[in-house]
């Protein structure tokens, strides 16, 4: 693990224990987030992107819980509970432990994908923003309010001194998302997790939010784990990318390599299924055949083989492929590279 790595996830496994059976939402995912860089996490709905993020913060909703793996996070030198190698294993901490509560919101923050359900409608946006500041930074209410107004101004909200006393329903969707970003960045976290922060926004507002996040990331030098299903956003925002399918990381690459030379059949099919501006060919888009498997009945071997154009009978449907290093910094979990 090099010095630039601030978060190293190793063989993460998160399961939901339901009456119908056990659902392995994240099944052996491994990846790293590097300081000041943006890691993109992409995949179809239900592939485990959001659950992986919730696992890092220790807020997986019941009946789910982390059942295996390590989540190694590097804190500041004076941080309590730090391991001998400079990292603390978040997976080993109780979700409500003092150490986990100190990390959550201060060292690692999250922008949730739907601000209307993430913001409490009974409290002003100022109260919700000041809560994080007073918990981690200062108990002085006047100082916290001043900091909150400054944060609202930094995310481009008009008249922040008045906006701080508004309730969420008094703001537009884009303004609510800016408030969520202000809350997440209020304590200057080392790592910001953005879970599809532009999903519910129109195209113009989405572009503004992405520009804002790039600016704030450059100013604060935070690392970002950017979760989305939008490959266009991945190309615009990210330095490295992991592609997830059925709770597993099937490809990991630098963003340019992923778009110009995708290795995993699933990644290639994802890229073929999206339109390209300025493309002159009349070739029709190629949707991925089939559907995501039933989580209670995941196929044996490679979970993608029922939909894969490169399926090899007797191999793909029998043995789960390991992750192969196919190029410098480029890995693919596929039998094509055995």
ZADO-1210 file (C-alpha; in nm, 4 decimals, padded with zeros to 6 digits):
<atoms>
<atom x="00.0000" y="00.0000" z="00.0000" code="UNK" pos="1"/>
<atom x="00.1663" y="00.3256" z="-00.1110" code="UNK" pos="2"/>
<atom x="00.1637" y="00.6541" z="00.0808" code="UNK" pos="3"/>
<atom x="-00.0905" y="00.8130" z="-00.1540" code="UNK" pos="4"/>
<atom x="-00.3583" y="00.5597" z="-00.0560" code="UNK" pos="5"/>
<atom x="-00.5976" y="00.6976" z="00.2056" code="UNK" pos="6"/>
<atom x="-00.8573" y="00.4188" z="00.1797" code="UNK" pos="7"/>
<atom x="-00.7887" y="00.0551" z="00.0961" code="UNK" pos="8"/>
<atom x="-01.0859" y="-00.1806" z="00.0722" code="UNK" pos="9"/>
<atom x="-00.9895" y="-00.5478" z="00.0749" code="UNK" pos="10"/>
<atom x="-01.2315" y="-00.8321" z="00.0013" code="UNK" pos="11"/>
<atom x="-01.5302" y="-00.6388" z="00.1370" code="UNK" pos="12"/>
<atom x="-01.8410" y="-00.8495" z="00.1933" code="UNK" pos="13"/>
<atom x="-02.1738" y="-00.7017" z="00.2974" code="UNK" pos="14"/>
<atom x="-02.4853" y="-00.9166" z="00.3219" code="UNK" pos="15"/>
<atom x="-02.8537" y="-00.8643" z="00.3956" code="UNK" pos="16"/>
<atom x="-03.0179" y="-01.1348" z="00.6046" code="UNK" pos="17"/>
<atom x="-03.3840" y="-01.1522" z="00.5004" code="UNK" pos="18"/>
<atom x="-03.6652" y="-01.4016" z="00.5524" code="UNK" pos="19"/>
<atom x="-03.6254" y="-01.5176" z="00.1919" code="UNK" pos="20"/>
<atom x="-03.2532" y="-01.5777" z="00.2332" code="UNK" pos="21"/>
<atom x="-02.9168" y="-01.4048" z="00.2361" code="UNK" pos="22"/>
<atom x="-02.8384" y="-01.1394" z="-00.0271" code="UNK" pos="23"/>
<atom x="-02.4675" y="-01.0743" z="-00.0869" code="UNK" pos="24"/>
<atom x="-02.4896" y="-00.7080" z="-00.1883" code="UNK" pos="25"/>
<atom x="-02.1101" y="-00.6667" z="-00.1903" code="UNK" pos="26"/>
<atom x="-01.9206" y="-00.9880" z="-00.2549" code="UNK" pos="27"/>
<atom x="-01.5437" y="-00.9573" z="-00.2244" code="UNK" pos="28"/>
<atom x="-01.4890" y="-00.6041" z="-00.3581" code="UNK" pos="29"/>
<atom x="-01.1350" y="-00.4622" z="-00.3422" code="UNK" pos="30"/>
<atom x="-01.0235" y="-00.1123" z="-00.4453" code="UNK" pos="31"/>
<atom x="-00.8247" y="00.1900" z="-00.3266" code="UNK" pos="32"/>
<atom x="-00.8889" y="00.5645" z="-00.3066" code="UNK" pos="33"/>
<atom x="-00.5819" y="00.7869" z="-00.3399" code="UNK" pos="34"/>
<atom x="-00.5242" y="01.1291" z="-00.1858" code="UNK" pos="35"/>
<atom x="-00.6503" y="01.4271" z="-00.3928" code="UNK" pos="36"/>
<atom x="-00.7782" y="01.1891" z="-00.6649" code="UNK" pos="37"/>
<atom x="-01.1316" y="01.1025" z="-00.7814" code="UNK" pos="38"/>
<atom x="-01.2262" y="00.7352" z="-00.7972" code="UNK" pos="39"/>
<atom x="-01.5319" y="00.6627" z="-01.0086" code="UNK" pos="40"/>
<atom x="-01.7596" y="00.3704" z="-00.9236" code="UNK" pos="41"/>
<atom x="-01.9875" y="00.2678" z="-01.2099" code="UNK" pos="42"/>
<atom x="-02.2332" y="-00.0108" z="-01.2830" code="UNK" pos="43"/>
<atom x="-02.5993" y="-00.0920" z="-01.3308" code="UNK" pos="44"/>
<atom x="-02.8539" y="-00.0367" z="-01.0542" code="UNK" pos="45"/>
<atom x="-02.8282" y="-00.3072" z="-00.7916" code="UNK" pos="46"/>
<atom x="-02.4600" y="-00.3847" z="-00.8480" code="UNK" pos="47"/>
<atom x="-02.3566" y="-00.2856" z="-00.4942" code="UNK" pos="48"/>
<atom x="-02.2163" y="00.0649" z="-00.5473" code="UNK" pos="49"/>
<atom x="-02.4163" y="00.2403" z="-00.2749" code="UNK" pos="50"/>
<atom x="-02.3935" y="-00.0495" z="-00.0286" code="UNK" pos="51"/>
<atom x="-02.0133" y="-00.0418" z="-00.0593" code="UNK" pos="52"/>
<atom x="-02.0202" y="00.3293" z="00.0289" code="UNK" pos="53"/>
<atom x="-02.2537" y="00.2745" z="00.3239" code="UNK" pos="54"/>
<atom x="-02.0254" y="-00.0067" z="00.4438" code="UNK" pos="55"/>
<atom x="-01.7298" y="00.2332" z="00.4556" code="UNK" pos="56"/>
<atom x="-01.9237" y="00.4699" z="00.6807" code="UNK" pos="57"/>
<atom x="-02.0746" y="00.1920" z="00.8912" code="UNK" pos="58"/>
<atom x="-02.4329" y="00.2914" z="00.8142" code="UNK" pos="59"/>
<atom x="-02.5612" y="-00.0147" z="00.6283" code="UNK" pos="60"/>
<atom x="-02.9342" y="-00.0345" z="00.7112" code="UNK" pos="61"/>
<atom x="-03.0743" y="-00.3414" z="00.8814" code="UNK" pos="62"/>
<atom x="-03.0936" y="-00.6312" z="00.8146" code="UNK" pos="63"/>
<atom x="-02.7613" y="-00.5744" z="00.6379" code="UNK" pos="64"/>
<atom x="-02.4132" y="-00.5794" z="00.7897" code="UNK" pos="65"/>
<atom x="-02.0478" y="-00.6094" z="00.6914" code="UNK" pos="66"/>
<atom x="-01.9565" y="-00.9766" z="00.7285" code="UNK" pos="67"/>
<atom x="-01.6001" y="-00.9843" z="00.5975" code="UNK" pos="68"/>
<atom x="-01.3033" y="-00.7981" z="00.4596" code="UNK" pos="69"/>
<atom x="-01.1094" y="-00.4896" z="00.5645" code="UNK" pos="70"/>
<atom x="-01.1700" y="-00.1165" z="00.5195" code="UNK" pos="71"/>
<atom x="-00.8343" y="00.0437" z="00.5964" code="UNK" pos="72"/>
<atom x="-00.8480" y="00.4225" z="00.6380" code="UNK" pos="73"/>
<atom x="-00.5535" y="00.6533" z="00.7034" code="UNK" pos="74"/>
<atom x="-00.6299" y="00.9252" z="00.9566" code="UNK" pos="75"/>
<atom x="-00.4245" y="01.2206" z="01.0777" code="UNK" pos="76"/>
<atom x="-00.1183" y="01.1409" z="01.2899" code="UNK" pos="77"/>
<atom x="-00.2840" y="01.2442" z="01.6148" code="UNK" pos="78"/>
<atom x="-00.5989" y="01.0385" z="01.5534" code="UNK" pos="79"/>
<atom x="-00.6893" y="00.7947" z="01.8299" code="UNK" pos="80"/>
<atom x="-00.7064" y="00.4252" z="01.7508" code="UNK" pos="81"/>
<atom x="-00.4564" y="00.4455" z="01.4672" code="UNK" pos="82"/>
<atom x="-00.2860" y="00.1193" z="01.3756" code="UNK" pos="83"/>
<atom x="00.0872" y="00.0663" z="01.3744" code="UNK" pos="84"/>
<atom x="00.0973" y="00.0867" z="00.9955" code="UNK" pos="85"/>
<atom x="-00.0873" y="00.4182" z="00.9935" code="UNK" pos="86"/>
<atom x="-00.4312" y="00.2785" z="00.9088" code="UNK" pos="87"/>
<atom x="-00.7413" y="00.1934" z="01.1081" code="UNK" pos="88"/>
<atom x="-00.9753" y="-00.0882" z="01.0010" code="UNK" pos="89"/>
<atom x="-01.3242" y="00.0645" z="00.9857" code="UNK" pos="90"/>
<atom x="-01.4802" y="-00.2794" z="00.9373" code="UNK" pos="91"/>
<atom x="-01.3614" y="-00.3776" z="01.2837" code="UNK" pos="92"/>
<atom x="-01.5324" y="-00.0809" z="01.4517" code="UNK" pos="93"/>
<atom x="-01.8843" y="-00.0926" z="01.5943" code="UNK" pos="94"/>
<atom x="-02.1083" y="00.1427" z="01.3900" code="UNK" pos="95"/>
<atom x="-02.1911" y="00.3546" z="01.6968" code="UNK" pos="96"/>
<atom x="-01.8461" y="00.3462" z="01.8570" code="UNK" pos="97"/>
<atom x="-01.6824" y="00.6739" z="01.9578" code="UNK" pos="98"/>
<atom x="-01.4058" y="00.6284" z="01.6996" code="UNK" pos="99"/>
<atom x="-01.6482" y="00.5611" z="01.4163" code="UNK" pos="100"/>
<atom x="-01.8636" y="00.8610" z="01.5117" code="UNK" pos="101"/>
<atom x="-01.5527" y="01.0806" z="01.5201" code="UNK" pos="102"/>
<atom x="-01.4528" y="00.9667" z="01.1696" code="UNK" pos="103"/>
<atom x="-01.8013" y="00.9856" z="01.0167" code="UNK" pos="104"/>
<atom x="-01.8740" y="01.3419" z="00.9073" code="UNK" pos="105"/>
<atom x="-01.5286" y="01.4746" z="00.9932" code="UNK" pos="106"/>
<atom x="-01.2740" y="01.2520" z="00.8155" code="UNK" pos="107"/>
<atom x="-01.5192" y="01.0839" z="00.5758" code="UNK" pos="108"/>
<atom x="-01.8372" y="01.2544" z="00.4559" code="UNK" pos="109"/>
<atom x="-02.1093" y="01.1568" z="00.2122" code="UNK" pos="110"/>
<atom x="-02.3346" y="01.3379" z="-00.0323" code="UNK" pos="111"/>
<atom x="-02.6490" y="01.1294" z="-00.0702" code="UNK" pos="112"/>
<atom x="-02.8291" y="01.0935" z="-00.4003" code="UNK" pos="113"/>
<atom x="-03.1683" y="01.2381" z="-00.3001" code="UNK" pos="114"/>
<atom x="-03.1436" y="01.5559" z="-00.0897" code="UNK" pos="115"/>
<atom x="-03.5201" y="01.5825" z="-00.0299" code="UNK" pos="116"/>
<atom x="-03.5165" y="01.2586" z="00.1670" code="UNK" pos="117"/>
<atom x="-03.1705" y="01.3137" z="00.3174" code="UNK" pos="118"/>
<atom x="-03.2475" y="01.6582" z="00.4607" code="UNK" pos="119"/>
<atom x="-03.4846" y="01.6674" z="00.7583" code="UNK" pos="120"/>
<atom x="-03.7920" y="01.8734" z="00.6587" code="UNK" pos="121"/>
<atom x="-03.8532" y="01.9756" z="01.0223" code="UNK" pos="122"/>
<atom x="-03.5259" y="02.1662" z="01.0615" code="UNK" pos="123"/>
<atom x="-03.3771" y="02.4591" z="00.8749" code="UNK" pos="124"/>
<atom x="-03.0805" y="02.3907" z="00.6506" code="UNK" pos="125"/>
<atom x="-02.8740" y="02.6016" z="00.8906" code="UNK" pos="126"/>
<atom x="-02.9547" y="02.3792" z="01.1867" code="UNK" pos="127"/>
<atom x="-02.8567" y="02.0708" z="00.9885" code="UNK" pos="128"/>
<atom x="-02.5344" y="02.2289" z="00.8638" code="UNK" pos="129"/>
<atom x="-02.4403" y="02.3617" z="01.2073" code="UNK" pos="130"/>
<atom x="-02.4996" y="02.0212" z="01.3658" code="UNK" pos="131"/>
<atom x="-02.1942" y="01.8729" z="01.1941" code="UNK" pos="132"/>
<atom x="-01.9791" y="02.1770" z="01.2693" code="UNK" pos="133"/>
<atom x="-02.0762" y="02.1841" z="01.6394" code="UNK" pos="134"/>
<atom x="-02.0225" y="01.8092" z="01.6722" code="UNK" pos="135"/>
<atom x="-01.6742" y="01.8001" z="01.5205" code="UNK" pos="136"/>
<atom x="-01.5333" y="02.1547" z="01.5203" code="UNK" pos="137"/>
<atom x="-01.6724" y="02.3982" z="01.7779" code="UNK" pos="138"/>
<atom x="-01.9479" y="02.4052" z="02.0398" code="UNK" pos="139"/>
<atom x="-01.9948" y="02.7823" z="02.0036" code="UNK" pos="140"/>
<atom x="-02.3272" y="02.8372" z="01.8254" code="UNK" pos="141"/>
<atom x="-02.2364" y="03.1843" z="01.6927" code="UNK" pos="142"/>
<atom x="-01.9070" y="03.0608" z="01.5471" code="UNK" pos="143"/>
<atom x="-02.0815" y="02.7577" z="01.3971" code="UNK" pos="144"/>
<atom x="-02.3445" y="02.9804" z="01.2351" code="UNK" pos="145"/>
<atom x="-02.0751" y="03.2024" z="01.0862" code="UNK" pos="146"/>
<atom x="-01.8968" y="02.8948" z="00.9497" code="UNK" pos="147"/>
<atom x="-02.2247" y="02.7614" z="00.8097" code="UNK" pos="148"/>
<atom x="-02.2976" y="03.0864" z="00.6259" code="UNK" pos="149"/>
<atom x="-01.9473" y="03.0791" z="00.4785" code="UNK" pos="150"/>
<atom x="-02.0001" y="02.7202" z="00.3614" code="UNK" pos="151"/>
<atom x="-02.3311" y="02.8091" z="00.1948" code="UNK" pos="152"/>
<atom x="-02.1568" y="03.0949" z="00.0175" code="UNK" pos="153"/>
<atom x="-01.8748" y="02.8629" z="-00.0951" code="UNK" pos="154"/>
<atom x="-02.1212" y="02.6315" z="-00.2716" code="UNK" pos="155"/>
<atom x="-02.2751" y="02.9224" z="-00.4613" code="UNK" pos="156"/>
<atom x="-02.6058" y="02.9688" z="-00.2791" code="UNK" pos="157"/>
<atom x="-02.7456" y="03.3243" z="-00.3115" code="UNK" pos="158"/>
<atom x="-02.7881" y="03.5352" z="00.0033" code="UNK" pos="159"/>
<atom x="-02.6483" y="03.2709" z="00.2386" code="UNK" pos="160"/>
<atom x="-02.7237" y="03.4790" z="00.5479" code="UNK" pos="161"/>
<atom x="-03.0949" y="03.4432" z="00.4643" code="UNK" pos="162"/>
<atom x="-03.0819" y="03.0965" z="00.3084" code="UNK" pos="163"/>
<atom x="-02.9430" y="02.9501" z="00.6305" code="UNK" pos="164"/>
<atom x="-03.2849" y="02.9967" z="00.7943" code="UNK" pos="165"/>
<atom x="-03.4824" y="02.8335" z="00.5103" code="UNK" pos="166"/>
<atom x="-03.6407" y="02.4898" z="00.5339" code="UNK" pos="167"/>
<atom x="-03.5570" y="02.2298" z="00.2659" code="UNK" pos="168"/>
<atom x="-03.8975" y="02.2635" z="00.0948" code="UNK" pos="169"/>
<atom x="-03.8257" y="02.6320" z="00.0316" code="UNK" pos="170"/>
<atom x="-03.5288" y="02.5471" z="-00.1901" code="UNK" pos="171"/>
<atom x="-03.5068" y="02.4054" z="-00.5419" code="UNK" pos="172"/>
<atom x="-03.3547" y="02.0637" z="-00.6133" code="UNK" pos="173"/>
<atom x="-03.0224" y="02.2128" z="-00.7167" code="UNK" pos="174"/>
<atom x="-03.0092" y="02.4363" z="-00.4085" code="UNK" pos="175"/>
<atom x="-03.0846" y="02.1401" z="-00.1802" code="UNK" pos="176"/>
<atom x="-02.8015" y="01.9447" z="-00.3408" code="UNK" pos="177"/>
<atom x="-02.5663" y="02.2376" z="-00.2809" code="UNK" pos="178"/>
<atom x="-02.6712" y="02.2342" z="00.0851" code="UNK" pos="179"/>
<atom x="-02.5898" y="01.8615" z="00.0996" code="UNK" pos="180"/>
<atom x="-02.2440" y="01.9319" z="-00.0440" code="UNK" pos="181"/>
<atom x="-02.1941" y="02.2144" z="00.2080" code="UNK" pos="182"/>
<atom x="-02.2847" y="01.9795" z="00.4960" code="UNK" pos="183"/>
<atom x="-02.0492" y="01.7099" z="00.3654" code="UNK" pos="184"/>
<atom x="-01.7559" y="01.9530" z="00.3274" code="UNK" pos="185"/>
<atom x="-01.8217" y="02.1584" z="00.6416" code="UNK" pos="186"/>
<atom x="-01.5518" y="01.9783" z="00.8440" code="UNK" pos="187"/>
<atom x="-01.3005" y="01.9517" z="00.5572" code="UNK" pos="188"/>
<atom x="-01.3015" y="01.5713" z="00.5232" code="UNK" pos="189"/>
<atom x="-01.0118" y="01.3736" z="00.3825" code="UNK" pos="190"/>
<atom x="-01.2533" y="01.1628" z="00.1769" code="UNK" pos="191"/>
<atom x="-01.5854" y="01.2677" z="00.0242" code="UNK" pos="192"/>
<atom x="-01.8222" y="00.9969" z="-00.0973" code="UNK" pos="193"/>
<atom x="-02.0675" y="01.1294" z="-00.3568" code="UNK" pos="194"/>
<atom x="-02.3490" y="00.8813" z="-00.4198" code="UNK" pos="195"/>
<atom x="-02.5084" y="00.9790" z="-00.7524" code="UNK" pos="196"/>
<atom x="-02.5322" y="01.3454" z="-00.6431" code="UNK" pos="197"/>
<atom x="-02.6844" y="01.4636" z="-00.9731" code="UNK" pos="198"/>
<atom x="-02.9363" y="01.1862" z="-01.0442" code="UNK" pos="199"/>
<atom x="-03.2521" y="01.3873" z="-00.9692" code="UNK" pos="200"/>
<atom x="-03.1324" y="01.7095" z="-01.1346" code="UNK" pos="201"/>
<atom x="-03.1851" y="01.8540" z="-01.4814" code="UNK" pos="202"/>
<atom x="-02.8923" y="01.8673" z="-01.7230" code="UNK" pos="203"/>
<atom x="-02.8082" y="02.2354" z="-01.6626" code="UNK" pos="204"/>
<atom x="-02.8127" y="02.2011" z="-01.2839" code="UNK" pos="205"/>
<atom x="-02.6151" y="01.8769" z="-01.3104" code="UNK" pos="206"/>
<atom x="-02.3386" y="02.0575" z="-01.5001" code="UNK" pos="207"/>
<atom x="-02.3319" y="02.3319" z="-01.2354" code="UNK" pos="208"/>
<atom x="-02.3062" y="02.0797" z="-00.9504" code="UNK" pos="209"/>
<atom x="-02.0240" y="01.8918" z="-01.1252" code="UNK" pos="210"/>
<atom x="-01.8348" y="02.2164" z="-01.1857" code="UNK" pos="211"/>
<atom x="-01.8852" y="02.3070" z="-00.8195" code="UNK" pos="212"/>
<atom x="-01.7547" y="01.9707" z="-00.6987" code="UNK" pos="213"/>
<atom x="-01.4445" y="01.9970" z="-00.9193" code="UNK" pos="214"/>
<atom x="-01.3720" y="02.3470" z="-00.7848" code="UNK" pos="215"/>
<atom x="-01.4240" y="02.2489" z="-00.4210" code="UNK" pos="216"/>
<atom x="-01.2124" y="01.9364" z="-00.4659" code="UNK" pos="217"/>
<atom x="-00.9290" y="02.1453" z="-00.6067" code="UNK" pos="218"/>
<atom x="-00.9613" y="02.3963" z="-00.3206" code="UNK" pos="219"/>
<atom x="-00.9816" y="02.1434" z="-00.0364" code="UNK" pos="220"/>
<atom x="-00.7568" y="01.8726" z="-00.1888" code="UNK" pos="221"/>
<atom x="-01.0023" y="01.6077" z="-00.0701" code="UNK" pos="222"/>
<atom x="-01.0228" y="01.2674" z="-00.2327" code="UNK" pos="223"/>
<atom x="-01.3597" y="01.1776" z="-00.3843" code="UNK" pos="224"/>
<atom x="-01.5296" y="00.8440" z="-00.4360" code="UNK" pos="225"/>
<atom x="-01.7839" y="00.9310" z="-00.7060" code="UNK" pos="226"/>
<atom x="-02.0650" y="00.6784" z="-00.7496" code="UNK" pos="227"/>
<atom x="-02.2772" y="00.6995" z="-01.0638" code="UNK" pos="228"/>
<atom x="-02.4322" y="00.5009" z="-01.3477" code="UNK" pos="229"/>
<atom x="-02.3510" y="00.7841" z="-01.5899" code="UNK" pos="230"/>
<atom x="-02.0355" y="00.7071" z="-01.7895" code="UNK" pos="231"/>
<atom x="-02.0274" y="01.0625" z="-01.9232" code="UNK" pos="232"/>
<atom x="-01.9887" y="01.1939" z="-01.5681" code="UNK" pos="233"/>
<atom x="-01.7180" y="00.9348" z="-01.5034" code="UNK" pos="234"/>
<atom x="-01.5198" y="01.0583" z="-01.8071" code="UNK" pos="235"/>
<atom x="-01.5515" y="01.4188" z="-01.6920" code="UNK" pos="236"/>
<atom x="-01.4849" y="01.3826" z="-01.3186" code="UNK" pos="237"/>
<atom x="-01.2622" y="01.0846" z="-01.2450" code="UNK" pos="238"/>
<atom x="-00.8948" y="00.9850" z="-01.2445" code="UNK" pos="239"/>
<atom x="-00.9504" y="00.6122" z="-01.1849" code="UNK" pos="240"/>
<atom x="-01.2570" y="00.3910" z="-01.2286" code="UNK" pos="241"/>
<atom x="-01.3867" y="00.0642" z="-01.0918" code="UNK" pos="242"/>
<atom x="-01.6704" y="-00.1186" z="-01.2666" code="UNK" pos="243"/>
<atom x="-01.8986" y="-00.3236" z="-01.0412" code="UNK" pos="244"/>
<atom x="-02.1325" y="-00.6088" z="-01.1271" code="UNK" pos="245"/>
<atom x="-02.3296" y="-00.8182" z="-00.8766" code="UNK" pos="246"/>
<atom x="-02.1272" y="-00.6912" z="-00.5818" code="UNK" pos="247"/>
<atom x="-01.7868" y="-00.7544" z="-00.7410" code="UNK" pos="248"/>
<atom x="-01.5269" y="-00.5259" z="-00.8982" code="UNK" pos="249"/>
<atom x="-01.4947" y="-00.6664" z="-01.2514" code="UNK" pos="250"/>
<atom x="-01.2594" y="-00.4011" z="-01.3898" code="UNK" pos="251"/>
<atom x="-01.0250" y="-00.1365" z="-01.2496" code="UNK" pos="252"/>
<atom x="-00.8404" y="00.1150" z="-01.4664" code="UNK" pos="253"/>
<atom x="-00.7260" y="00.4713" z="-01.5214" code="UNK" pos="254"/>
<atom x="-01.0178" y="00.6577" z="-01.6782" code="UNK" pos="255"/>
<atom x="-00.8548" y="00.7024" z="-02.0231" code="UNK" pos="256"/>
<atom x="-00.7666" y="00.3335" z="-02.0436" code="UNK" pos="257"/>
<atom x="-01.1189" y="00.2304" z="-01.9501" code="UNK" pos="258"/>
<atom x="-01.2773" y="00.4323" z="-02.2307" code="UNK" pos="259"/>
<atom x="-01.0180" y="00.3652" z="-02.4992" code="UNK" pos="260"/>
<atom x="-00.9337" y="00.0034" z="-02.4224" code="UNK" pos="261"/>
<atom x="-01.1978" y="-00.1633" z="-02.1992" code="UNK" pos="262"/>
<atom x="-01.1069" y="-00.5204" z="-02.1122" code="UNK" pos="263"/>
<atom x="-01.4067" y="-00.6802" z="-01.9420" code="UNK" pos="264"/>
<atom x="-01.7013" y="-00.7782" z="-02.1684" code="UNK" pos="265"/>
<atom x="-01.9421" y="-00.6040" z="-01.9294" code="UNK" pos="266"/>
<atom x="-01.7507" y="-00.2756" z="-01.9553" code="UNK" pos="267"/>
<atom x="-01.7384" y="-00.2998" z="-02.3351" code="UNK" pos="268"/>
<atom x="-02.1138" y="-00.3561" z="-02.3476" code="UNK" pos="269"/>
<atom x="-02.1789" y="-00.0657" z="-02.1134" code="UNK" pos="270"/>
<atom x="-01.9833" y="00.1647" z="-02.3436" code="UNK" pos="271"/>
<atom x="-02.1679" y="00.0380" z="-02.6512" code="UNK" pos="272"/>
<atom x="-02.5050" y="00.1038" z="-02.4896" code="UNK" pos="273"/>
<atom x="-02.4602" y="00.4811" z="-02.4548" code="UNK" pos="274"/>
<atom x="-02.4917" y="00.7451" z="-02.7324" code="UNK" pos="275"/>
<atom x="-02.1886" y="00.9488" z="-02.8413" code="UNK" pos="276"/>
<atom x="-02.2223" y="01.3152" z="-02.9380" code="UNK" pos="277"/>
<atom x="-02.0908" y="01.3826" z="-03.2879" code="UNK" pos="278"/>
<atom x="-02.0758" y="01.0173" z="-03.3870" code="UNK" pos="279"/>
<atom x="-02.1552" y="00.9960" z="-03.7596" code="UNK" pos="280"/>
<atom x="-02.2250" y="00.6252" z="-03.7875" code="UNK" pos="281"/>
<atom x="-02.5863" y="00.5124" z="-03.8107" code="UNK" pos="282"/>
<atom x="-02.5161" y="00.1974" z="-03.6122" code="UNK" pos="283"/>
<atom x="-02.7871" y="00.1368" z="-03.3536" code="UNK" pos="284"/>
<atom x="-02.7060" y="00.1353" z="-02.9845" code="UNK" pos="285"/>
<atom x="-02.6483" y="-00.2111" z="-02.8437" code="UNK" pos="286"/>
<atom x="-02.8308" y="-00.2679" z="-02.5139" code="UNK" pos="287"/>
<atom x="-02.6924" y="-00.5305" z="-02.2790" code="UNK" pos="288"/>
<atom x="-02.8932" y="-00.8476" z="-02.3340" code="UNK" pos="289"/>
<atom x="-03.0785" y="-01.0105" z="-02.0491" code="UNK" pos="290"/>
<atom x="-03.1357" y="-00.8774" z="-01.6988" code="UNK" pos="291"/>
<atom x="-02.9407" y="-00.8555" z="-01.3756" code="UNK" pos="292"/>
<atom x="-02.9649" y="-01.1972" z="-01.2030" code="UNK" pos="293"/>
<atom x="-03.1908" y="-01.2616" z="-00.9063" code="UNK" pos="294"/>
<atom x="-02.9791" y="-01.1816" z="-00.5962" code="UNK" pos="295"/>
<atom x="-03.1168" y="-01.4968" z="-00.4310" code="UNK" pos="296"/>
<atom x="-03.0047" y="-01.7093" z="-00.7261" code="UNK" pos="297"/>
<atom x="-02.6718" y="-01.5780" z="-00.8551" code="UNK" pos="298"/>
<atom x="-02.5242" y="-01.7958" z="-01.1343" code="UNK" pos="299"/>
<atom x="-02.2319" y="-02.0199" z="-01.0473" code="UNK" pos="300"/>
<atom x="-01.8917" y="-01.9159" z="-01.1776" code="UNK" pos="301"/>
<atom x="-01.8766" y="-01.5705" z="-01.3338" code="UNK" pos="302"/>
<atom x="-02.2044" y="-01.3962" z="-01.2504" code="UNK" pos="303"/>
<atom x="-02.2038" y="-01.2196" z="-01.5906" code="UNK" pos="304"/>
<atom x="-02.1875" y="-01.5307" z="-01.8098" code="UNK" pos="305"/>
<atom x="-02.5651" y="-01.5537" z="-01.8905" code="UNK" pos="306"/>
<atom x="-02.5365" y="-01.2104" z="-02.0614" code="UNK" pos="307"/>
<atom x="-02.1780" y="-01.2318" z="-02.1916" code="UNK" pos="308"/>
<atom x="-02.1005" y="-01.2397" z="-02.5673" code="UNK" pos="309"/>
<atom x="-01.7659" y="-01.4086" z="-02.4917" code="UNK" pos="310"/>
<atom x="-01.9134" y="-01.6889" z="-02.2801" code="UNK" pos="311"/>
<atom x="-01.6994" y="-02.0041" z="-02.2724" code="UNK" pos="312"/>
<atom x="-01.9089" y="-02.3105" z="-02.1755" code="UNK" pos="313"/>
<atom x="-01.7586" y="-02.5323" z="-01.9098" code="UNK" pos="314"/>
<atom x="-01.5375" y="-02.2536" z="-01.7778" code="UNK" pos="315"/>
<atom x="-01.7315" y="-01.9300" z="-01.7208" code="UNK" pos="316"/>
<atom x="-02.0340" y="-02.1155" z="-01.5808" code="UNK" pos="317"/>
<atom x="-01.8170" y="-02.3274" z="-01.3501" code="UNK" pos="318"/>
<atom x="-01.5237" y="-02.1256" z="-01.2122" code="UNK" pos="319"/>
<atom x="-01.5286" y="-01.7718" z="-01.0780" code="UNK" pos="320"/>
<atom x="-01.2450" y="-01.5807" z="-01.2477" code="UNK" pos="321"/>
<atom x="-00.9724" y="-01.4134" z="-01.0428" code="UNK" pos="322"/>
<atom x="-00.8672" y="-01.0551" z="-01.1103" code="UNK" pos="323"/>
<atom x="-00.5971" y="-01.0470" z="-01.3819" code="UNK" pos="324"/>
<atom x="-00.3460" y="-00.7649" z="-01.4313" code="UNK" pos="325"/>
<atom x="-00.3873" y="-00.6962" z="-01.8033" code="UNK" pos="326"/>
<atom x="-00.1846" y="-00.3735" z="-01.8209" code="UNK" pos="327"/>
<atom x="-00.0151" y="-00.1261" z="-01.5885" code="UNK" pos="328"/>
<atom x="-00.2803" y="-00.0226" z="-01.3367" code="UNK" pos="329"/>
<atom x="-00.5469" y="-00.2114" z="-01.5322" code="UNK" pos="330"/>
<atom x="-00.7197" y="-00.5212" z="-01.3911" code="UNK" pos="331"/>
<atom x="-01.0063" y="-00.7323" z="-01.5252" code="UNK" pos="332"/>
<atom x="-01.1944" y="-01.0159" z="-01.3601" code="UNK" pos="333"/>
<atom x="-01.2439" y="-01.2360" z="-01.6668" code="UNK" pos="334"/>
<atom x="-01.1328" y="-01.5777" z="-01.7950" code="UNK" pos="335"/>
<atom x="-01.0355" y="-01.4185" z="-02.1283" code="UNK" pos="336"/>
<atom x="-00.7044" y="-01.3188" z="-01.9629" code="UNK" pos="337"/>
<atom x="-00.6262" y="-01.6460" z="-01.7843" code="UNK" pos="338"/>
</atoms>
